[in-house]
Amino acid sequence: MKKNMILLIEFLFALLSIWVLTATHQRPESALITLRIYVLVMIGVTGTLVLMFRHYLTHHSTIDITRICETVRNLDVPAFIWTNDLNTIYTNEAMDDILGITESEDPGDSAKLLSTLFHSMGISPTSAAQELNGIIYRSTLLDFDRNKRYISWNTSLLKENHNASLYFTIGFETTELVMAKHSLTAYAKNLAASQSRYALSMRLAGIGILLCESVHDVFYVSDEAKEFLGIDHNEITFQEFRQRLHPEDRFLFDEYLEKMRSVKKDTTRNKPQTLEFRIRPAVGKPYVWYSYHYQENLTNATGGPIIGGALIDITGEKNKDATIERLAFMDDITEIANRNKLIQDGEQTYQLCKKTGSTYWIIVLDIDRFHIINDSLGYEKGDKYLRDFAHLLCKHTASGGMVARLSADNFAMLVQDYGDEELPMRIVEQIRIDMAELSTGDSSTTALSCSAAFARIPNDGNSFKEAMEHAEFTLAIGRGQLSYLMGYNAAMHREEASRSELEKELAHAIASKQLQLYYQPKVDLRTGRTMGAEALIRWVKPDGTMVSPNIFIPIAERTGLISEISHFVLHEACAQNALWQKIQFNPIVISINFTSEDFFQKDVCEMIQDVLIRTGLKPKWLELELTERLALGDVNYTIQQMNMLRELGVLLAMDDFGTGYSSLSYIQLLPLTLLKLDRSFISKIETDMVAREIVSAIIKIAKSMGIETIAEGVESEGQVAILKAFGCDYVQGYLYGKPMTALQFQKRLEEESNH
């Protein structure tokens, strides 16, 4: 249709419309008729134009589709033209990449290709036109290389037909956008999880943050730190924070603030720093230990100083440290310092003495026969006695010094020296007096004392430890002596050094069985026959040299070897006596000497009974000899032990009677079977009237109590005659035989058996 013709027709219609409008009032009927004609003509013209347009589309569509295909081919994005009957498809190069079609390939079956495409897009091929037309459809598909691609499709109708309509679909790839979105989503999730984990870890780890990035004296406080400080807002001033610190720790905070404000930027000083202080969240609540971690020279983006750091609750660690320190430096029973603490503080005192010229005394003390408390009253009462004794010592160091428990019943005192040479001795004497007040209640019958030794620091050692060892060495010299007291001197130390070699030899002698028993006969004055023997220990070296008991027995007592020796003597003597009885010699009583270490053992009866059972000797043929000093040291405990031994059937003799105590009344308290008159009296009875009267009185008293007597050291017939006249039962001495070997003593028994 010509463009001019259309314009002419539109012009005529416009003139006609103007005339109708102007003629309506003048000629209404004519105008009405004209209007009706106008409407009919318009309908006719419109119909004609529609028919002409459809005819135009029908004859010119091939040309337009070709042009559209050319445009599609030039697009950089995937696009294709298709029919809803799936018989036709036209794709561009970008779409071919998705479908995996190369330039040299024929697309092949269009229906199959479109079905595969729509299925990969998640759409039914038969309903693709209805689902895609006029909308944006987002799909995920795999290209020919199996790469996941995200594409948004836009479909428009190009040509509608009764048989098949033509559609144009163009895709806009959003793969990078979707992947970025996924990454952002994952990052957001991870960030949220990380923040959640961070907050949780901060809470679980007990970490709070304090931060101040300005010149104002206000901390920003994290949620965790709010709980630590007992506040409900996120800010706290430096002054408020300081008030919550323990008074002893506030100066640390003041120094920290001054340091942070004045420090100059220096990247070489950015190592983490730590402060430890106590914070109380509210009045009435306990202080809690925190470790405050911070770094110097931290600045914000503007270069301003950052004041703050992380708070970590270390109360648990502090409690552990206190427990460890207590275990390391405190004695649990007495609640005073132990040896480790004494050495640590003592060394500091020693260095102070070297610098200032001052001096201190180190006094070491040992409670004599403390095992009596444990054995008779139990360990609970024994521990209480140790605590009381420790507190007693503390009174003497109130003005300076310290007290420590070294071990068991050994203690030490560090006391300042004011030039008084007698100070250690006066302190020990006062302690002994005070100990009498501790013997109350169940322990009132147990009279205990203490032995002590002392040294001066820094004079008596090159270190505190050495000076203390010298004091302990001096105390060890007097081991076995009651109420021993001695000060250290270098000459004593040199003398003892030579003894230490003998100690080593003695230990070797015991192990190599160089110790032997010798037997000295005891004779019945009524019959003149051997009624017993005293077993005496001898040390015979491999070369035949014999070491006197007077030399090695004190060493054994001092070194603790005496118990091993005593057990050897007991077992060997019982076994030998049992053997002589099996040979059917006349039965004799074998006597052995008991030391305080042996006698005051709690299980001494069980030990003796065990030896008797193993050797086969009856108890009535064993006699234990106790010294007067040992037996009467603690009368009540001695009686208790003796009664148990007598119930066992063992005989009990008091050796050296009359030399230790002046009173004879003690013997009526003890369940003795024999009194042994000391040789110091026997040697004088022929010439000394006083000695003779003492011997006579002892024998009379013993007889009145049913106790037998024996005189030792008898060397003359004159002594024998006097003793017979006084009524003495038995004698022992060189007149009747020196100590002899078991074989020599056996020959004596054989000779007596043959007569």
SEDOTOR-940448 format. One line per field, with one value per residue (C-alpha): y, z, x. Coordinates in steps of 0.5 Angstrom, whole numbers, plus 500, padded with zeros to 3 digits. Each point is the difference from the previous one (the first is absolute). Layout:
py c(Y_...)
pz c(Z_...)
px c(X_...)
This chain:
py c(500_507_505_506_496_499_507_502_496_502_507_499_497_506_505_496_500_507_501_496_504_506_498_497_506_503_493_495_495_501_499_494_497_502_497_493_500_502_494_495_503_499_493_498_504_496_494_501_502_494_495_504_500_492_499_504_496_494_502_503_496_496_506_502_493_500_507_498_493_505_504_494_497_506_500_499_497_493_501_495_500_494_498_497_494_499_499_506_503_505_502_505_498_501_495_495_500_499_494_498_501_502_504_494_496_499_502_493_499_506_497_496_505_505_494_499_508_501_494_502_507_496_501_496_501_499_506_504_505_501_500_505_505_507_498_500_493_498_493_497_495_496_502_496_500_498_507_503_506_504_504_504_499_505_497_504_498_502_497_497_494_495_494_503_507_503_502_504_498_504_498_504_497_501_495_504_504_494_497_507_500_493_502_506_495_495_506_503_493_499_507_499_493_503_506_495_495_506_503_493_499_506_498_493_503_505_506_507_506_507_505_508_503_507_505_499_496_495_493_496_494_493_496_495_506_503_493_501_507_499_505_501_505_500_505_501_506_499_502_495_494_502_500_493_498_497_506_496_500_507_502_495_503_508_498_496_507_504_496_499_508_501_495_502_496_495_494_496_500_497_493_498_502_497_503_496_503_499_503_500_501_502_502_494_495_497_502_496_500_502_500_507_499_506_503_506_505_498_506_501_502_507_499_501_495_494_498_494_492_493_498_493_496_497_498_493_500_505_495_494_504_501_493_498_506_497_493_502_505_498_494_498_497_506_505_504_500_494_498_503_507_500_499_505_506_498_501_507_501_498_505_505_499_500_507_503_496_498_492_495_494_493_496_492_496_493_498_494_494_503_493_498_505_497_493_501_505_500_504_505_502_500_505_504_500_502_506_502_500_504_505_500_501_506_504_501_503_505_505_498_493_494_493_494_492_497_493_495_503_504_508_506_507_506_506_506_501_506_498_496_493_497_501_494_496_504_499_493_500_504_495_494_504_501_493_498_504_496_493_501_495_494_502_502_494_501_504_502_505_502_500_506_502_507_504_507_503_502_498_493_498_503_500_499_493_498_504_496_494_501_501_494_496_502_498_493_499_500_495_496_505_503_507_501_507_502_506_499_500_499_495_496_499_498_495_497_500_494_497_500_495_495_501_497_495_498_500_495_496_499_498_495_497_502_501_494_498_499_496_502_495_501_496_497_502_494_495_503_498_504_502_505_504_508_500_506_502_501_502_496_503_495_501_498_507_501_506_502_501_506_503_497_500_507_501_495_504_506_498_495_494_498_497_495_498_499_496_496_499_497_495_498_499_496_496_498_498_496_496_499_497_496_497_499_504_503_505_507_507_505_507_506_507_504_508_505_500_492_501_506_496_500_492_498_494_498_500_496_495_499_499_495_496_500_498_495_503_500_507_498_499_507_506_507_505_507_506_504_506_497_497_506_505_500_495_499_498_496_496_499_497_496_497_498_497_496_497_498_496_504_501_507_503_507_501_504_501_506_504_504_502_501_498_492_501_500_492_499_502_496_493_498_493_502_505_501_503_505_498_507_497_493_503_503_496_497_507_505_499_505_496_493_503_502_493_497_505_499_492_501_504_496_493_504_501_493_502_497_503_499_504_501_502_494_499_497_495_505_504_493_499_506_500_493_503_505_495_502_494_501_502_502_502_499_495_495_502_505_501_494_498_495_494_502_501_493_496_503_498_493_499_502_495_495_501)
pz c(500_498_506_496_499_507_502_495_503_507_498_497_506_504_496_500_508_500_496_505_506_497_497_506_502_493_497_505_496_494_505_503_493_499_506_499_493_503_505_495_495_506_501_493_500_506_498_493_503_505_494_496_506_501_492_501_506_496_494_504_506_496_499_508_503_496_502_507_499_498_506_505_496_502_507_506_504_499_496_496_496_500_499_505_496_501_493_499_503_498_505_501_501_508_500_496_505_505_496_498_493_496_493_496_503_498_506_498_502_503_504_504_500_503_505_503_501_503_504_503_501_505_495_496_493_498_505_499_496_505_506_496_496_503_507_502_502_504_499_501_495_498_494_495_505_506_503_504_497_503_494_500_494_497_495_495_495_493_495_502_496_500_499_503_503_500_506_502_506_503_506_504_504_508_501_503_504_503_502_503_504_502_502_504_503_502_503_504_503_501_503_504_503_501_504_504_501_502_505_503_500_504_505_501_500_505_496_500_496_503_495_500_493_502_505_505_506_498_498_495_504_496_502_504_503_503_504_502_503_502_496_495_495_495_503_506_502_502_507_501_497_505_506_498_501_506_504_499_493_498_500_494_496_501_498_494_498_501_495_495_499_500_496_493_494_499_496_503_507_498_504_504_507_506_506_506_505_504_498_505_496_505_508_504_494_500_496_494_497_492_495_496_493_496_496_500_494_497_496_496_493_502_504_507_505_502_507_502_499_502_507_502_506_503_507_499_498_506_504_497_501_507_501_497_504_506_498_498_506_506_505_500_507_504_495_500_495_497_499_493_502_506_495_495_505_504_494_499_507_499_494_505_505_495_498_507_504_505_502_502_503_497_506_498_505_501_504_505_499_496_498_507_499_493_503_506_498_493_494_501_507_497_495_505_504_494_498_508_499_494_503_506_496_496_507_500_493_500_500_494_497_498_502_495_501_496_501_505_507_497_500_499_502_497_505_500_504_504_502_506_499_505_497_496_507_504_494_500_508_500_494_505_506_495_498_507_499_493_504_502_500_497_499_507_502_494_502_494_498_494_498_496_496_497_495_499_493_496_504_500_493_493_499_504_498_502_507_501_498_505_506_498_500_507_502_497_504_506_497_506_505_504_500_496_499_496_495_494_499_495_504_501_493_498_506_497_493_502_504_493_497_506_499_493_502_505_495_496_506_501_493_499_507_504_506_505_507_506_506_507_505_506_506_506_506_504_495_496_494_494_500_494_495_498_492_499_493_497_493_497_494_494_502_508_502_506_500_507_502_503_493_496_504_501_492_499_505_496_493_501_499_507_499_495_504_506_496_498_507_502_494_501_508_500_494_503_507_497_496_507_503_494_502_506_504_507_498_501_500_494_502_494_501_498_498_500_493_501_506_498_494_500_497_504_503_493_498_506_499_493_501_506_495_494_504_505_506_506_503_507_497_498_504_498_503_501_503_506_496_494_505_504_495_499_506_497_493_503_504_495_495_506_502_493_499_507_497_495_504_499_506_502_503_502_498_503_506_505_495_497_505_508_502_501_500_492_500_504_494_495_498_501_500_502_502_497_505_497_500_502_507_500_498_507_505_503_502_500_505_497_493_505_503_494_497_506_500_493_501_506_496_494_504_504_493_498_495_498_500_496_501_494_500_505_500_506_505_506_496_499_508_501_495_503_507_497_497_492_496_494_497_494_499_497_506_497_493_495_494_495_493_500_499_506_504_497_503_507_500_497_506_505_497_501_507)
px c(500_503_501_497_493_500_501_495_495_502_499_493_498_502_496_494_501_501_494_496_502_498_494_497_496_498_498_499_496_506_505_497_500_507_502_497_503_507_499_498_506_505_498_501_507_502_498_503_507_500_499_506_504_499_502_506_502_499_504_506_501_506_504_499_502_506_502_499_504_506_499_500_506_504_498_505_495_497_494_495_494_495_493_496_499_508_501_504_506_505_506_505_508_499_494_504_505_495_497_507_499_506_500_501_494_493_496_496_493_497_495_505_505_494_497_507_501_494_501_506_497_495_494_495_501_493_498_506_497_495_505_505_496_500_504_507_502_506_504_506_503_506_504_503_506_496_501_494_497_495_496_493_496_495_495_496_495_502_494_494_497_495_505_506_502_507_504_506_504_506_504_504_506_500_505_505_495_497_507_501_494_501_507_497_495_505_505_494_498_508_500_494_503_507_497_496_505_505_495_499_507_501_495_502_507_498_503_498_502_502_501_501_502_499_503_494_501_495_500_496_498_498_494_505_503_494_499_507_499_493_497_494_502_506_504_504_505_507_498_495_504_505_496_498_507_503_503_507_499_498_507_501_495_502_507_497_496_506_504_494_499_508_502_503_498_506_498_506_496_494_501_494_500_496_498_496_495_494_493_494_494_496_500_500_502_507_506_501_507_500_506_500_504_501_505_504_500_493_497_493_499_502_506_497_502_496_500_497_500_497_498_501_497_506_497_501_507_501_497_504_506_499_499_506_504_497_502_507_501_495_500_492_501_503_497_507_506_503_508_499_497_505_506_497_499_506_504_497_502_507_501_497_505_506_498_498_505_494_500_495_499_498_497_498_496_498_495_503_496_494_498_498_494_498_501_496_495_499_502_494_503_507_498_497_506_504_495_501_507_501_496_504_506_497_499_508_500_494_505_504_502_496_498_500_499_505_498_496_502_505_499_505_500_503_501_503_507_501_507_498_504_495_494_499_501_495_495_500_500_494_497_501_497_494_499_498_494_498_500_493_494_502_507_501_503_505_506_503_506_504_507_503_506_502_504_501_499_504_506_499_499_501_492_494_499_507_499_494_503_506_494_497_507_501_493_502_506_496_494_498_502_494_500_506_502_506_503_503_508_504_505_494_498_507_500_494_502_505_494_496_505_499_493_500_505_495_494_504_502_493_498_506_499_506_496_501_497_504_497_503_497_496_501_495_504_496_502_506_497_499_492_501_504_500_500_505_501_507_502_506_503_502_507_499_500_494_497_497_493_501_502_495_494_499_501_495_495_502_499_494_503_499_493_503_506_495_496_506_502_493_499_507_500_493_502_507_496_495_505_504_493_499_507_497_505_498_495_502_497_503_501_500_500_495_500_495_499_498_496_496_497_493_500_506_496_498_507_503_494_501_508_498_495_505_506_496_503_495_499_502_507_501_502_500_505_497_505_497_500_496_495_499_500_492_498_492_502_506_495_495_505_503_494_498_507_499_493_504_505_506_505_501_507_502_507_505_495_502_504_494_496_501_493_499_492_499_502_493_496_504_498_508_502_508_504_507_505_505_507_502_497_503_507_500_496_506_503_495_495_495_500_499_494_497_500_497_494_499_500_496_494_500_499_495_496_502_505_506_507_506_507_504_508_501_508_502_498_500_494_497_500_497_494_499_499_495_496_501_498_504_507_503_507_507_501_495_502_501_495_501_498_494_505_504_493_498_506_499_493_502_505_495_495_505_501)
